[in-house]
Amino acid sequence: MTNDHPPSAPPPDSVMTQPLSSSLSLDHFRSLPWASSLLASPDYYPIHTWSRLPKPSTGEDGFFSGTLASSSTIPHCLTIRRRDLIPPSPEAPAWPAPTASPSSPPSPNPPDAMMLLSLENPGVCGHPSTAHGGVIATLLDETMSLAVALHTASGGHPRGQIYTSQLDVRYRKPLQVPGLVMVKARVVARVGRKFWVRAQVVQEEDAQSTGGHLEWAKRKLVMTDAMAFWLETIPKL
C-alpha cells in the first residue's frame, strides 16, 4: 500500500488481482472442509482483504483491521474473488419494500466476491452465542465493497471513491457463534457511477441439531439477505 492512496478509494489493482499464495488465514480455512471446497473452485481464487490491511497514516479501516481482528472477534478472514466477472445489468433493479419477503429468488449468476470469516466468542455476540446484528451488517457491507471495487475503473492508482448510500438488511436466522461464515456479494446492476449490490450471509446447519450429518452433507443456510446502493464519487482534480 502506498502512502498517497486516497482514503475510501477502491483498493489498488495489485490487491484485487494478485492471488494470495500464503497466509495464516489461508491455511486456517484450507483445514475446514466447507471452506476448502470453496477454495478448490477453478472459478475463484483468494486475494488479500483490503479492509484487513492496517492503514495507520489515515486510520481508514481501523474497525475491521483492528477492533474486529482479535482472537475474541474475527481472528481469520479471507476474500475469494471470481476469476472472470459477469458484467452487471445496465438497468436499475426494483428496490424491495420494507414489508416484502426477505428474499427474492436466487440469481443464476455466481457471486463476484466471497468472504470467509471465523466468528468467535464473546467479541461479536449480541445474544449468547449469536452474532450481533451490527456485526452482521458490517460483514455484508465489507463484502459488498469488494464486489463494487472489482467493477470500478482499473488502474495503478484508482480514481474516485466508493461509498454505501443505502443498505437494506433482512435478518432471517440467528448467526451462530463460534462458527464459520461465508458472505457472498454480487453487483447486480450498474448505471454509470451507481451500483446495486445483493449479498447473503451463509452458514452451515448445526450438526448437533440434525442428527450429526457428515461434513459434506450439511446444508448451507441463508442467515441474512441484503441489498445496497453504492456510489462512486467524481475524483477531485
Phi, psi and omega in degrees: 000132179270153184291339184262014177292125185297137175302141179069004177284155176304151180301153176300153180305323183299327180285322186275344184244335184281124180298143176271118185261338183203133173189161179297320180292323178297316177297321180299311184287333175295338180276353181255124187307312182295312180297321180297323179293325177291321180291338182277351181295132179289347182273352184226158173210151182282146177225169174296145174269107187304318184284355175263356178271119181300143179229072187298335182291334180241339185082359179299142178066018180298328180294313185277329182271345181240291184302318183260026180238023182265173181292341181255007178238269179228083184290335182231133181213136182216134178256136176238128180247154177286138183291315180239109183287145175266123181302135179287163178296144177275006181245136181293135179278165176286139179273131183293141177289153182303330182263005182287169176304142185292349182213134172272167179305141182298142180285144177288345180278141181284163179292154174283322183217148174230145176238125175262134183219142172257113180267136183233154173281152350259006193295336182252008187273146167255279169285163181304130177056026181226130181295139177294141181300326178292325176293318179299316178298323177297316180297319178296314182296318180296316180293320177300320181299323179289323177297317178296317181300327179294338183256000179278170182301138180271169181152157181298330179229094186304144179256149179087171180227148182244137184220149170281125178261324180209137180226120180249116183245131177242109181275118186258319181218152177296138179268118187283141177228134359285160179173164176273135180230142173240127175247126181240143183219149179212136173283114184270339180204149175217129175232101183063242180263014179254135183231136173248129189231137173250147179209156178219146172258125186238140177217150177288149176296156180283114182298328183293333182266359183235020176088011175076060178296154171296153186305315184289342185265355181296137176287148175259120187252137174280115182268329182212139175249149177207153173223143183218156176244123183244153177233141170253118184280161178284130181293148175275129181271000000 
